[in-house]
Amino acid sequence: MSAQIDSDGSRLRVSGPITLATAAALAAAADLHLKGDVVVDLSAVTEVDSSALSFIFEWRRAAQRRHCKVSFCNLPASLASLAELYGVTDLIPAAA
């Protein structure tokens, strides 16, 4: 199964797996979706590995380059656990 990003204005919804097989394409999609401040909803993510953190950090860097903000909501428990394990939880901007 491949991952996809659906847009609803300034809210983006990622669905499917964010793994080594999909993370690079998802990270590259920042160019298409970061036209201003966005919230990325991860509630429909079905599987993650450490590549999901790479995806998040690439979107953060892309947002900084574009002088906009990106935040994330509804992180899957497995992704939150990985972020905690690697000590990067505070580096993931949470949606208000």
Backbone hydrogen bonds, N-H to C=O, Kabsch-Sander energy under -0.5 kcal/mol:
donor,donor_aa,acceptor,acceptor_aa,energy
4,Q,15,S,-2.2
6,D,13,R,-2.5
8,D,11,R,-2.9
11,R,8,D,-1.3
12,L,39,V,-3.1
13,R,6,D,-2.9
14,V,12,L,-0.5
14,V,41,D,-2.3
15,S,4,Q,-2.5
16,G,44,A,-2.0
18,I,47,E,-3.2
19,T,17,P,-0.6
22,T,19,T,-1.5
23,A,19,T,-3.1
26,L,22,T,-2.1
27,A,23,A,-2.8
28,A,24,A,-2.3
29,A,25,A,-1.2
30,A,27,A,-1.5
31,D,28,A,-1.3
32,L,29,A,-0.9
33,H,29,A,-1.6
34,L,30,A,-2.6
35,K,33,H,-1.6
38,V,69,K,-2.4
39,V,10,S,-2.4
40,V,71,S,-3.3
41,D,12,L,-3.8
41,D,39,V,-0.6
42,L,40,V,-0.6
42,L,73,C,-2.7
44,A,14,V,-0.7
45,V,42,L,-1.6
46,T,16,G,-1.3
47,E,16,G,-0.6
49,D,18,I,-1.3
52,A,49,D,-2.3
53,L,50,S,-0.8
54,S,50,S,-1.1
55,F,51,S,-2.1
56,I,52,A,-2.0
57,F,53,L,-2.6
58,E,54,S,-2.3
59,W,55,F,-2.1
60,R,56,I,-2.0
61,R,57,F,-2.3
62,A,58,E,-2.7
63,A,59,W,-2.4
64,Q,60,R,-2.2
65,R,61,R,-2.3
66,R,62,A,-1.6
67,H,64,Q,-1.1
68,C,63,A,-2.6
71,S,38,V,-1.7
72,F,93,P,-3.0
73,C,40,V,-2.5
79,L,76,P,-0.6
80,A,76,P,-2.4
81,S,77,A,-2.3
82,L,78,S,-1.8
83,A,79,L,-2.5
84,E,80,A,-2.1
85,L,81,S,-2.6
86,Y,82,L,-2.4
87,G,83,A,-0.5
87,G,84,E,-0.9
88,V,83,A,-2.8
89,T,83,A,-0.7
91,L,88,V,-2.0
92,I,89,T,-1.6
95,A,72,F,-1.9
